[in-house]
């Protein structure tokens, strides 16, 4: 399954609890699109959040994040990894 | 040790071998700044590369990436993680 990094730019002030809840909202519905959200990292100061996932397509990720209430600003396939 | 996500925007066409070599160039000198580069993901099409690391500061990461020949375009502390 392809890997993707998606980026959110508007999550200023994100707390550990808020990120946990946002991630859980994704996990609750990700099976609908066969997405596997693996990890997310957030910077409360800039509002940037980065999520790594495996998914059939960027659109599948886009739909899950939209339905969960936090649309991604950018989604990149990351077929190269070290 | 704080975690950081740094972003490179100009690595179009990055291959697995090229990313491996770039990462190794960081690893070879990271001890000078007490940085621990853990993983990197690249998108050859857009040229985006994302690196996760632990480091004493963003400047420490900046210096290592510069000396290794691939300066980071953005460096974010990511104290929040799920």
Backbone of each chain as nested JSON, in Angstrom:
{
  "chains": [
    {"id": "A", "residues": [
      {"number": 1, "name": "UNK", "atoms": {"N": [0.864, -1.209, 0.0], "CA": [0.0, 0.0, 0.0], "C": [0.891, 1.246, 0.0]}},
      {"number": 2, "name": "UNK", "atoms": {"N": [0.623, 2.213, -0.856], "CA": [1.443, 3.435, -0.894], "C": [1.398, 4.227, 0.419]}},
      {"number": 3, "name": "UNK", "atoms": {"N": [2.489, 4.89, 0.702], "CA": [2.554, 5.766, 1.879], "C": [2.355, 7.215, 1.46]}},
      {"number": 4, "name": "UNK", "atoms": {"N": [1.802, 7.984, 2.373], "CA": [1.563, 9.402, 2.126], "C": [1.918, 10.207, 3.369]}},
      {"number": 5, "name": "UNK", "atoms": {"N": [2.398, 11.431, 3.127], "CA": [2.532, 12.412, 4.201], "C": [1.531, 13.517, 3.904]}},
      {"number": 6, "name": "UNK", "atoms": {"N": [0.641, 13.773, 4.833], "CA": [-0.25, 14.916, 4.616], "C": [0.029, 15.986, 5.65]}},
      {"number": 7, "name": "UNK", "atoms": {"N": [-0.269, 17.214, 5.248], "CA": [0.123, 18.387, 6.012], "C": [-1.115, 19.254, 6.281]}},
      {"number": 8, "name": "UNK", "atoms": {"N": [-1.272, 19.63, 7.532], "CA": [-2.31, 20.587, 7.946], "C": [-1.578, 21.849, 8.407]}},
      {"number": 9, "name": "UNK", "atoms": {"N": [-2.088, 22.988, 8.013], "CA": [-1.362, 24.227, 8.316], "C": [-2.094, 25.125, 9.317]}},
      {"number": 10, "name": "UNK", "atoms": {"N": [-3.289, 24.753, 9.73], "CA": [-4.096, 25.689, 10.515], "C": [-4.414, 25.213, 11.916]}},
      {"number": 11, "name": "UNK", "atoms": {"N": [-3.497, 24.436, 12.526], "CA": [-3.822, 23.866, 13.833], "C": [-3.047, 24.53, 14.965]}},
      {"number": 12, "name": "UNK", "atoms": {"N": [-2.996, 25.853, 14.902], "CA": [-2.31, 26.599, 15.972], "C": [-2.916, 26.277, 17.328]}},
      {"number": 13, "name": "UNK", "atoms": {"N": [-2.058, 26.104, 18.302], "CA": [-2.518, 25.835, 19.655], "C": [-2.9, 24.385, 19.894]}},
      {"number": 14, "name": "UNK", "atoms": {"N": [-2.636, 23.526, 18.903], "CA": [-3.036, 22.119, 19.053], "C": [-2.399, 21.512, 20.317]}},
      {"number": 15, "name": "UNK", "atoms": {"N": [-3.23, 20.865, 21.113], "CA": [-2.765, 20.231, 22.35], "C": [-2.622, 18.726, 22.116]}},
      {"number": 16, "name": "UNK", "atoms": {"N": [-1.909, 18.052, 22.999], "CA": [-1.837, 16.592, 22.882], "C": [-3.232, 15.957, 22.835]}},
      {"number": 17, "name": "UNK", "atoms": {"N": [-4.122, 16.445, 23.687], "CA": [-5.47, 15.874, 23.724], "C": [-6.216, 16.149, 22.417]}},
      {"number": 18, "name": "UNK", "atoms": {"N": [-6.091, 17.351, 21.882], "CA": [-6.779, 17.692, 20.627], "C": [-6.243, 16.857, 19.469]}},
      {"number": 19, "name": "UNK", "atoms": {"N": [-4.931, 16.641, 19.437], "CA": [-4.366, 15.839, 18.348], "C": [-4.805, 14.384, 18.486]}},
      {"number": 20, "name": "UNK", "atoms": {"N": [-4.86, 13.921, 19.723], "CA": [-5.311, 12.551, 19.974], "C": [-6.757, 12.372, 19.509]}},
      {"number": 21, "name": "UNK", "atoms": {"N": [-7.583, 13.35, 19.809], "CA": [-8.997, 13.253, 19.418], "C": [-9.161, 13.347, 17.899]}},
      {"number": 22, "name": "UNK", "atoms": {"N": [-8.383, 14.237, 17.275], "CA": [-8.449, 14.363, 15.815], "C": [-8.002, 13.055, 15.156]}},
      {"number": 23, "name": "UNK", "atoms": {"N": [-6.926, 12.499, 15.676], "CA": [-6.411, 11.231, 15.136], "C": [-7.445, 10.121, 15.327]}},
      {"number": 24, "name": "UNK", "atoms": {"N": [-8.061, 10.096, 16.503], "CA": [-9.07, 9.061, 16.76], "C": [-10.265, 9.209, 15.819]}},
      {"number": 25, "name": "UNK", "atoms": {"N": [-10.636, 10.437, 15.508], "CA": [-11.749, 10.673, 14.57], "C": [-11.416, 10.099, 13.192]}},
      {"number": 26, "name": "UNK", "atoms": {"N": [-10.137, 10.192, 12.811], "CA": [-9.701, 9.545, 11.56], "C": [-9.771, 8.024, 11.679]}},
      {"number": 27, "name": "UNK", "atoms": {"N": [-9.232, 7.51, 12.779], "CA": [-9.184, 6.049, 12.959], "C": [-10.585, 5.448, 12.945]}},
      {"number": 28, "name": "UNK", "atoms": {"N": [-11.542, 6.194, 13.483], "CA": [-12.906, 5.673, 13.595], "C": [-13.539, 5.391, 12.237]}},
      {"number": 29, "name": "UNK", "atoms": {"N": [-13.1, 6.112, 11.207], "CA": [-13.744, 5.965, 9.891], "C": [-12.776, 5.55, 8.788]}},
      {"number": 30, "name": "UNK", "atoms": {"N": [-11.496, 5.383, 9.107], "CA": [-10.51, 5.143, 8.049], "C": [-10.752, 3.846, 7.267]}},
      {"number": 31, "name": "UNK", "atoms": {"N": [-11.385, 2.874, 7.914], "CA": [-11.622, 1.594, 7.229], "C": [-12.548, 1.773, 6.024]}},
      {"number": 32, "name": "UNK", "atoms": {"N": [-13.377, 2.795, 6.061], "CA": [-14.285, 3.047, 4.932], "C": [-13.515, 3.268, 3.63]}},
      {"number": 33, "name": "UNK", "atoms": {"N": [-12.288, 3.766, 3.761], "CA": [-11.491, 4.078, 2.564], "C": [-10.202, 3.25, 2.516]}},
      {"number": 34, "name": "UNK", "atoms": {"N": [-10.11, 2.286, 3.414], "CA": [-8.921, 1.422, 3.464], "C": [-7.636, 2.219, 3.731]}},
      {"number": 35, "name": "UNK", "atoms": {"N": [-7.765, 3.245, 4.572], "CA": [-6.62, 4.076, 4.959], "C": [-6.116, 3.599, 6.324]}},
      {"number": 36, "name": "UNK", "atoms": {"N": [-4.81, 3.705, 6.53], "CA": [-4.209, 3.37, 7.822], "C": [-3.364, 4.557, 8.281]}},
      {"number": 37, "name": "UNK", "atoms": {"N": [-3.957, 5.404, 9.114], "CA": [-3.204, 6.539, 9.67], "C": [-2.277, 6.01, 10.763]}},
      {"number": 38, "name": "UNK", "atoms": {"N": [-0.973, 6.28, 10.619], "CA": [-0.005, 5.628, 11.496], "C": [0.511, 6.531, 12.601]}},
      {"number": 39, "name": "UNK", "atoms": {"N": [0.706, 7.784, 12.277], "CA": [1.327, 8.668, 13.257], "C": [1.094, 10.112, 12.839]}},
      {"number": 40, "name": "UNK", "atoms": {"N": [1.082, 11.006, 13.797], "CA": [0.941, 12.431, 13.486], "C": [1.79, 13.231, 14.463]}},
      {"number": 41, "name": "UNK", "atoms": {"N": [2.352, 14.319, 13.949], "CA": [3.22, 15.19, 14.736], "C": [2.705, 16.625, 14.589]}},
      {"number": 42, "name": "UNK", "atoms": {"N": [2.631, 17.371, 15.694], "CA": [2.088, 18.712, 15.62], "C": [2.953, 19.76, 16.286]}},
      {"number": 43, "name": "UNK", "atoms": {"N": [2.896, 20.943, 15.717], "CA": [3.59, 22.111, 16.25], "C": [2.542, 23.155, 16.636]}},
      {"number": 44, "name": "UNK", "atoms": {"N": [2.236, 23.279, 17.928], "CA": [1.193, 24.222, 18.357], "C": [1.485, 25.658, 17.942]}},
      {"number": 45, "name": "UNK", "atoms": {"N": [2.769, 26.02, 17.838], "CA": [3.113, 27.414, 17.577], "C": [2.815, 27.808, 16.134]}},
      {"number": 46, "name": "UNK", "atoms": {"N": [3.267, 26.985, 15.187], "CA": [3.026, 27.308, 13.772], "C": [1.668, 26.8, 13.297]}},
      {"number": 47, "name": "UNK", "atoms": {"N": [1.124, 25.806, 14.006], "CA": [-0.132, 25.2, 13.564], "C": [0.035, 24.098, 12.534]}},
      {"number": 48, "name": "UNK", "atoms": {"N": [1.283, 23.686, 12.291], "CA": [1.535, 22.607, 11.329], "C": [1.303, 21.251, 11.986]}},
      {"number": 49, "name": "UNK", "atoms": {"N": [0.61, 20.374, 11.263], "CA": [0.503, 18.971, 11.682], "C": [0.848, 18.099, 10.481]}},
      {"number": 50, "name": "UNK", "atoms": {"N": [1.657, 17.086, 10.708], "CA": [2.102, 16.145, 9.678], "C": [1.575, 14.756, 10.041]}},
      {"number": 51, "name": "UNK", "atoms": {"N": [0.924, 14.097, 9.068], "CA": [0.412, 12.743, 9.306], "C": [1.017, 11.787, 8.295]}},
      {"number": 52, "name": "UNK", "atoms": {"N": [1.496, 10.655, 8.768], "CA": [1.972, 9.613, 7.865], "C": [0.93, 8.49, 7.84]}},
      {"number": 53, "name": "UNK", "atoms": {"N": [0.656, 8.01, 6.641], "CA": [-0.378, 6.982, 6.498], "C": [-0.066, 6.065, 5.331]}},
      {"number": 54, "name": "UNK", "atoms": {"N": [-0.75, 4.949, 5.305], "CA": [-0.791, 4.108, 4.113], "C": [-2.214, 4.151, 3.585]}},
      {"number": 55, "name": "UNK", "atoms": {"N": [-2.334, 4.262, 2.278], "CA": [-3.669, 4.441, 1.705], "C": [-3.654, 4.066, 0.228]}},
      {"number": 56, "name": "UNK", "atoms": {"N": [-4.813, 3.74, -0.309], "CA": [-4.869, 3.428, -1.738], "C": [-4.638, 4.656, -2.611]}},
      {"number": 57, "name": "UNK", "atoms": {"N": [-4.908, 5.848, -2.092], "CA": [-4.745, 7.062, -2.901], "C": [-4.773, 8.292, -2.0]}},
      {"number": 58, "name": "UNK", "atoms": {"N": [-4.295, 9.405, -2.538], "CA": [-4.383, 10.671, -1.806], "C": [-5.844, 11.068, -1.59]}},
      {"number": 59, "name": "UNK", "atoms": {"N": [-6.689, 10.762, -2.561], "CA": [-8.105, 11.12, -2.429], "C": [-8.77, 10.397, -1.264]}},
      {"number": 60, "name": "UNK", "atoms": {"N": [-8.361, 9.157, -1.04], "CA": [-8.927, 8.411, 0.092], "C": [-8.597, 9.131, 1.399]}},
      {"number": 61, "name": "UNK", "atoms": {"N": [-7.355, 9.592, 1.526], "CA": [-6.946, 10.339, 2.726], "C": [-7.725, 11.646, 2.827]}},
      {"number": 62, "name": "UNK", "atoms": {"N": [-7.829, 12.319, 1.68], "CA": [-8.532, 13.6, 1.655], "C": [-9.964, 13.433, 2.188]}},
      {"number": 63, "name": "UNK", "atoms": {"N": [-10.62, 12.377, 1.713], "CA": [-12.019, 12.175, 2.122], "C": [-12.137, 11.882, 3.617]}},
      {"number": 64, "name": "UNK", "atoms": {"N": [-11.245, 11.057, 4.136], "CA": [-11.322, 10.74, 5.575], "C": [-11.072, 11.988, 6.415]}},
      {"number": 65, "name": "UNK", "atoms": {"N": [-10.024, 12.741, 6.078], "CA": [-9.72, 13.949, 6.867], "C": [-10.866, 14.965, 6.771]}},
      {"number": 66, "name": "UNK", "atoms": {"N": [-11.478, 15.062, 5.599], "CA": [-12.608, 15.999, 5.461], "C": [-13.787, 15.563, 6.325]}},
      {"number": 67, "name": "UNK", "atoms": {"N": [-14.108, 14.286, 6.232], "CA": [-15.242, 13.783, 7.021], "C": [-14.965, 13.913, 8.518]}},
      {"number": 68, "name": "UNK", "atoms": {"N": [-13.718, 13.77, 8.911], "CA": [-13.363, 13.864, 10.338], "C": [-13.305, 15.318, 10.806]}},
      {"number": 69, "name": "UNK", "atoms": {"N": [-13.421, 16.255, 9.862], "CA": [-13.517, 17.658, 10.255], "C": [-12.211, 18.432, 10.228]}},
      {"number": 70, "name": "UNK", "atoms": {"N": [-11.155, 17.818, 9.702], "CA": [-9.877, 18.549, 9.623], "C": [-9.218, 18.264, 8.274]}},
      {"number": 71, "name": "UNK", "atoms": {"N": [-9.727, 18.925, 7.221], "CA": [-9.194, 18.691, 5.876], "C": [-7.682, 18.95, 5.794]}},
      {"number": 72, "name": "UNK", "atoms": {"N": [-6.999, 18.127, 5.015], "CA": [-5.555, 18.311, 4.814], "C": [-5.321, 19.425, 3.807]}},
      {"number": 73, "name": "UNK", "atoms": {"N": [-4.279, 20.211, 4.032], "CA": [-3.924, 21.266, 3.08], "C": [-3.085, 20.72, 1.937]}},
      {"number": 74, "name": "UNK", "atoms": {"N": [-2.256, 19.741, 2.238], "CA": [-1.407, 19.138, 1.21], "C": [-1.298, 17.648, 1.497]}},
      {"number": 75, "name": "UNK", "atoms": {"N": [-1.244, 16.858, 0.435], "CA": [-1.048, 15.408, 0.593], "C": [-0.002, 14.97, -0.428]}},
      {"number": 76, "name": "UNK", "atoms": {"N": [1.081, 14.375, 0.055], "CA": [2.165, 13.931, -0.826], "C": [2.347, 12.423, -0.742]}},
      {"number": 77, "name": "UNK", "atoms": {"N": [2.44, 11.751, -1.885], "CA": [2.893, 10.366, -1.844], "C": [4.361, 10.368, -1.456]}},
      {"number": 78, "name": "UNK", "atoms": {"N": [4.758, 9.439, -0.615], "CA": [6.184, 9.374, -0.228], "C": [6.701, 7.948, -0.46]}},
      {"number": 79, "name": "UNK", "atoms": {"N": [6.91, 7.62, -1.745], "CA": [7.343, 6.266, -2.084], "C": [8.79, 5.987, -1.695]}},
      {"number": 80, "name": "UNK", "atoms": {"N": [9.537, 7.041, -1.37], "CA": [10.949, 6.893, -1.02], "C": [11.106, 7.134, 0.482]}},
      {"number": 81, "name": "UNK", "atoms": {"N": [11.76, 6.199, 1.157], "CA": [11.856, 6.297, 2.626], "C": [13.179, 5.716, 3.116]}},
      {"number": 82, "name": "UNK", "atoms": {"N": [13.749, 6.394, 4.088], "CA": [14.91, 5.806, 4.775], "C": [14.677, 5.871, 6.267]}}
    ]},
    {"id": "B", "residues": [
      {"number": 1, "name": "UNK", "atoms": {"N": [14.724, 14.836, 24.692], "CA": [15.23, 15.679, 23.581], "C": [14.051, 16.052, 22.668]}},
      {"number": 2, "name": "UNK", "atoms": {"N": [13.901, 17.328, 22.336], "CA": [12.778, 17.734, 21.473], "C": [12.808, 17.072, 20.098]}},
      {"number": 3, "name": "UNK", "atoms": {"N": [11.624, 16.862, 19.566], "CA": [11.505, 16.318, 18.208], "C": [11.239, 17.444, 17.22]}},
      {"number": 4, "name": "UNK", "atoms": {"N": [11.682, 17.231, 15.987], "CA": [11.491, 18.215, 14.922], "C": [11.115, 17.503, 13.631]}},
      {"number": 5, "name": "UNK", "atoms": {"N": [10.292, 18.179, 12.839], "CA": [10.056, 17.75, 11.458], "C": [10.656, 18.826, 10.571]}},
      {"number": 6, "name": "UNK", "atoms": {"N": [11.575, 18.431, 9.704], "CA": [12.071, 19.428, 8.76], "C": [11.663, 19.043, 7.355]}},
      {"number": 7, "name": "UNK", "atoms": {"N": [11.55, 20.075, 6.524], "CA": [10.974, 19.923, 5.198], "C": [11.935, 20.475, 4.148]}},
      {"number": 8, "name": "UNK", "atoms": {"N": [12.171, 19.685, 3.14], "CA": [12.96, 20.107, 1.976], "C": [11.992, 20.16, 0.792]}},
      {"number": 9, "name": "UNK", "atoms": {"N": [12.096, 21.207, -0.008], "CA": [11.113, 21.366, -1.081], "C": [11.713, 21.193, -2.477]}},
      {"number": 10, "name": "UNK", "atoms": {"N": [13.023, 21.011, -2.556], "CA": [13.647, 21.047, -3.882], "C": [14.28, 19.743, -4.327]}},
      {"number": 11, "name": "UNK", "atoms": {"N": [13.725, 18.595, -3.9], "CA": [14.387, 17.327, -4.206], "C": [13.639, 16.52, -5.275]}},
      {"number": 12, "name": "UNK", "atoms": {"N": [13.206, 17.229, -6.295], "CA": [12.514, 16.542, -7.402], "C": [13.374, 15.427, -7.977]}},
      {"number": 13, "name": "UNK", "atoms": {"N": [12.757, 14.297, -8.241], "CA": [13.465, 13.178, -8.83], "C": [14.269, 12.362, -7.829]}},
      {"number": 14, "name": "UNK", "atoms": {"N": [14.111, 12.678, -6.538], "CA": [14.892, 11.957, -5.522], "C": [14.647, 10.441, -5.635]}},
      {"number": 15, "name": "UNK", "atoms": {"N": [15.742, 9.691, -5.66], "CA": [15.656, 8.231, -5.761], "C": [15.892, 7.631, -4.376]}},
      {"number": 16, "name": "UNK", "atoms": {"N": [15.543, 6.359, -4.202], "CA": [15.844, 5.706, -2.921], "C": [17.335, 5.804, -2.584]}},
      {"number": 17, "name": "UNK", "atoms": {"N": [18.187, 5.606, -3.577], "CA": [19.636, 5.662, -3.346], "C": [20.07, 7.077, -2.946]}},
      {"number": 18, "name": "UNK", "atoms": {"N": [19.531, 8.078, -3.632], "CA": [19.895, 9.466, -3.325], "C": [19.45, 9.851, -1.92]}},
      {"number": 19, "name": "UNK", "atoms": {"N": [18.252, 9.412, -1.529], "CA": [17.775, 9.745, -0.176], "C": [18.616, 9.022, 0.872]}},
      {"number": 20, "name": "UNK", "atoms": {"N": [18.971, 7.787, 0.556], "CA": [19.816, 7.017, 1.478], "C": [21.171, 7.715, 1.665]}},
      {"number": 21, "name": "UNK", "atoms": {"N": [21.739, 8.185, 0.565], "CA": [23.042, 8.852, 0.649], "C": [22.937, 10.187, 1.39]}},
      {"number": 22, "name": "UNK", "atoms": {"N": [21.862, 10.929, 1.128], "CA": [21.673, 12.209, 1.816], "C": [21.514, 11.98, 3.312]}},
      {"number": 23, "name": "UNK", "atoms": {"N": [20.713, 10.977, 3.658], "CA": [20.499, 10.641, 5.074], "C": [21.821, 10.211, 5.718]}},
      {"number": 24, "name": "UNK", "atoms": {"N": [22.593, 9.409, 4.999], "CA": [23.873, 8.946, 5.553], "C": [24.826, 10.12, 5.767]}},
      {"number": 25, "name": "UNK", "atoms": {"N": [24.785, 11.099, 4.869], "CA": [25.63, 12.282, 5.024], "C": [25.266, 13.039, 6.306]}},
      {"number": 26, "name": "UNK", "atoms": {"N": [23.963, 13.047, 6.646], "CA": [23.542, 13.628, 7.933], "C": [24.051, 12.784, 9.099]}},
      {"number": 27, "name": "UNK", "atoms": {"N": [23.836, 11.48, 9.002], "CA": [24.224, 10.591, 10.105], "C": [25.714, 10.691, 10.396]}},
      {"number": 28, "name": "UNK", "atoms": {"N": [26.505, 10.872, 9.338], "CA": [27.96, 10.899, 9.498], "C": [28.436, 12.049, 10.382]}},
      {"number": 29, "name": "UNK", "atoms": {"N": [27.669, 13.145, 10.434], "CA": [28.13, 14.324, 11.182], "C": [27.161, 14.763, 12.28]}},
      {"number": 30, "name": "UNK", "atoms": {"N": [26.023, 14.06, 12.433], "CA": [24.993, 14.528, 13.357], "C": [25.473, 14.582, 14.806]}},
      {"number": 31, "name": "UNK", "atoms": {"N": [26.441, 13.738, 15.166], "CA": [26.919, 13.723, 16.555], "C": [27.566, 15.054, 16.934]}},
      {"number": 32, "name": "UNK", "atoms": {"N": [28.081, 15.771, 15.942], "CA": [28.705, 17.072, 16.213], "C": [27.725, 18.044, 16.872]}},
      {"number": 33, "name": "UNK", "atoms": {"N": [26.434, 17.851, 16.579], "CA": [25.415, 18.777, 17.104], "C": [24.417, 18.048, 18.003]}},
      {"number": 34, "name": "UNK", "atoms": {"N": [24.71, 16.795, 18.31], "CA": [23.831, 15.997, 19.17], "C": [22.437, 15.819, 18.568]}},
      {"number": 35, "name": "UNK", "atoms": {"N": [22.389, 15.69, 17.236], "CA": [21.131, 15.464, 16.51], "C": [20.987, 13.965, 16.218]}},
      {"number": 36, "name": "UNK", "atoms": {"N": [19.739, 13.482, 16.238], "CA": [19.46, 12.089, 15.886], "C": [18.402, 12.074, 14.777]}},
      {"number": 37, "name": "UNK", "atoms": {"N": [18.859, 11.981, 13.537], "CA": [17.917, 11.887, 12.41], "C": [17.349, 10.47, 12.37]}},
      {"number": 38, "name": "UNK", "atoms": {"N": [16.026, 10.369, 12.441], "CA": [15.411, 9.054, 12.636], "C": [14.842, 8.461, 11.361]}},
      {"number": 39, "name": "UNK", "atoms": {"N": [14.26, 9.298, 10.535], "CA": [13.58, 8.762, 9.364], "C": [13.34, 9.897, 8.377]}},
      {"number": 40, "name": "UNK", "atoms": {"N": [13.242, 9.542, 7.1], "CA": [12.936, 10.563, 6.088], "C": [12.06, 9.934, 5.024]}},
      {"number": 41, "name": "UNK", "atoms": {"N": [11.156, 10.758, 4.495], "CA": [10.214, 10.31, 3.467], "C": [10.279, 11.294, 2.304]}},
      {"number": 42, "name": "UNK", "atoms": {"N": [10.323, 10.771, 1.078], "CA": [10.447, 11.66, -0.065], "C": [9.425, 11.396, -1.156]}},
      {"number": 43, "name": "UNK", "atoms": {"N": [9.077, 12.476, -1.832], "CA": [8.178, 12.432, -2.985], "C": [8.949, 12.927, -4.212]}},
      {"number": 44, "name": "UNK", "atoms": {"N": [9.393, 12.022, -5.066], "CA": [10.198, 12.429, -6.231], "C": [9.461, 13.402, -7.147]}},
      {"number": 45, "name": "UNK", "atoms": {"N": [8.143, 13.3, -7.188], "CA": [7.388, 14.13, -8.137], "C": [7.344, 15.601, -7.696]}},
      {"number": 46, "name": "UNK", "atoms": {"N": [7.0, 15.832, -6.441], "CA": [6.922, 17.224, -5.961], "C": [8.278, 17.735, -5.484]}},
      {"number": 47, "name": "UNK", "atoms": {"N": [9.178, 16.799, -5.136], "CA": [10.468, 17.207, -4.59], "C": [10.461, 17.454, -3.1]}},
      {"number": 48, "name": "UNK", "atoms": {"N": [9.343, 17.106, -2.434], "CA": [9.259, 17.287, -0.979], "C": [9.957, 16.135, -0.26]}},
      {"number": 49, "name": "UNK", "atoms": {"N": [10.732, 16.473, 0.754], "CA": [11.289, 15.46, 1.651], "C": [11.022, 15.92, 3.083]}},
      {"number": 50, "name": "UNK", "atoms": {"N": [10.558, 14.983, 3.902], "CA": [10.243, 15.246, 5.311], "C": [11.17, 14.397, 6.174]}},
      {"number": 51, "name": "UNK", "atoms": {"N": [11.832, 15.049, 7.156], "CA": [12.728, 14.319, 8.059], "C": [12.259, 14.504, 9.492]}},
      {"number": 52, "name": "UNK", "atoms": {"N": [12.196, 13.405, 10.236], "CA": [11.897, 13.503, 11.664], "C": [13.185, 13.25, 12.442]}},
      {"number": 53, "name": "UNK", "atoms": {"N": [13.398, 14.063, 13.455], "CA": [14.643, 13.945, 14.224], "C": [14.418, 14.358, 15.667]}},
      {"number": 54, "name": "UNK", "atoms": {"N": [15.383, 14.016, 16.494], "CA": [15.472, 14.581, 17.831], "C": [16.733, 15.42, 17.869]}},
      {"number": 55, "name": "UNK", "atoms": {"N": [16.615, 16.587, 18.474], "CA": [17.749, 17.512, 18.441], "C": [17.609, 18.53, 19.561]}},
      {"number": 56, "name": "UNK", "atoms": {"N": [18.725, 19.13, 19.956], "CA": [18.652, 20.159, 20.995], "C": [17.965, 21.431, 20.507]}},
      {"number": 57, "name": "UNK", "atoms": {"N": [17.973, 21.681, 19.194], "CA": [17.363, 22.904, 18.67], "C": [17.184, 22.787, 17.162]}},
      {"number": 58, "name": "UNK", "atoms": {"N": [16.342, 23.663, 16.606], "CA": [16.188, 23.714, 15.151], "C": [17.498, 24.135, 14.488]}},
      {"number": 59, "name": "UNK", "atoms": {"N": [18.232, 25.015, 15.154], "CA": [19.502, 25.469, 14.573], "C": [20.503, 24.327, 14.433]}},
      {"number": 60, "name": "UNK", "atoms": {"N": [20.496, 23.406, 15.378], "CA": [21.406, 22.255, 15.281], "C": [21.085, 21.453, 14.018]}},
      {"number": 61, "name": "UNK", "atoms": {"N": [19.815, 21.245, 13.757], "CA": [19.391, 20.522, 12.546], "C": [19.79, 21.312, 11.303]}},
      {"number": 62, "name": "UNK", "atoms": {"N": [19.525, 22.613, 11.361], "CA": [19.851, 23.472, 10.225], "C": [21.333, 23.354, 9.86]}},
      {"number": 63, "name": "UNK", "atoms": {"N": [22.181, 23.391, 10.879], "CA": [23.619, 23.334, 10.611], "C": [24.032, 21.985, 10.018]}},
      {"number": 64, "name": "UNK", "atoms": {"N": [23.484, 20.904, 10.536], "CA": [23.861, 19.584, 10.004], "C": [23.407, 19.452, 8.547]}},
      {"number": 65, "name": "UNK", "atoms": {"N": [22.169, 19.803, 8.272], "CA": [21.657, 19.685, 6.895], "C": [22.451, 20.585, 5.936]}},
      {"number": 66, "name": "UNK", "atoms": {"N": [22.834, 21.763, 6.406], "CA": [23.632, 22.656, 5.55], "C": [25.002, 22.049, 5.255]}},
      {"number": 67, "name": "UNK", "atoms": {"N": [25.661, 21.594, 6.291], "CA": [26.988, 20.999, 6.093], "C": [26.913, 19.757, 5.218]}},
      {"number": 68, "name": "UNK", "atoms": {"N": [25.808, 19.022, 5.305], "CA": [25.654, 17.8, 4.497], "C": [25.27, 18.127, 3.052]}},
      {"number": 69, "name": "UNK", "atoms": {"N": [24.997, 19.409, 2.778], "CA": [24.755, 19.816, 1.395], "C": [23.302, 19.856, 0.965]}},
      {"number": 70, "name": "UNK", "atoms": {"N": [22.39, 19.701, 1.928], "CA": [20.956, 19.783, 1.571], "C": [20.214, 20.575, 2.652]}},
      {"number": 71, "name": "UNK", "atoms": {"N": [20.348, 21.904, 2.604], "CA": [19.703, 22.743, 3.619], "C": [18.185, 22.522, 3.671]}},
      {"number": 72, "name": "UNK", "atoms": {"N": [17.651, 22.566, 4.875], "CA": [16.199, 22.43, 5.055], "C": [15.515, 23.75, 4.743]}},
      {"number": 73, "name": "UNK", "atoms": {"N": [14.339, 23.675, 4.133], "CA": [13.572, 24.883, 3.843], "C": [12.748, 25.324, 5.044]}},
      {"number": 74, "name": "UNK", "atoms": {"N": [12.283, 24.356, 5.818], "CA": [11.477, 24.662, 7.005], "C": [11.822, 23.645, 8.085]}},
      {"number": 75, "name": "UNK", "atoms": {"N": [11.844, 24.104, 9.331], "CA": [12.077, 23.205, 10.463], "C": [11.05, 23.536, 11.547]}},
      {"number": 76, "name": "UNK", "atoms": {"N": [10.259, 22.536, 11.936], "CA": [9.218, 22.743, 12.939], "C": [9.477, 21.87, 14.164]}},
      {"number": 77, "name": "UNK", "atoms": {"N": [9.42, 22.445, 15.356], "CA": [9.371, 21.596, 16.536], "C": [8.029, 20.865, 16.544]}},
      {"number": 78, "name": "UNK", "atoms": {"N": [8.019, 19.596, 16.91], "CA": [6.746, 18.856, 16.961], "C": [6.609, 18.191, 18.337]}},
      {"number": 79, "name": "UNK", "atoms": {"N": [6.308, 19.033, 19.344], "CA": [6.212, 18.504, 20.706], "C": [4.968, 17.66, 20.933]}},
      {"number": 80, "name": "UNK", "atoms": {"N": [4.009, 17.72, 19.992], "CA": [2.762, 16.975, 20.137], "C": [2.788, 15.818, 19.147]}},
      {"number": 81, "name": "UNK", "atoms": {"N": [2.509, 14.605, 19.628], "CA": [2.621, 13.43, 18.755], "C": [1.597, 12.378, 19.153]}},
      {"number": 82, "name": "UNK", "atoms": {"N": [1.025, 11.742, 18.147], "CA": [0.179, 10.564, 18.427], "C": [0.612, 9.436, 17.515]}}
    ]}
  ]
}
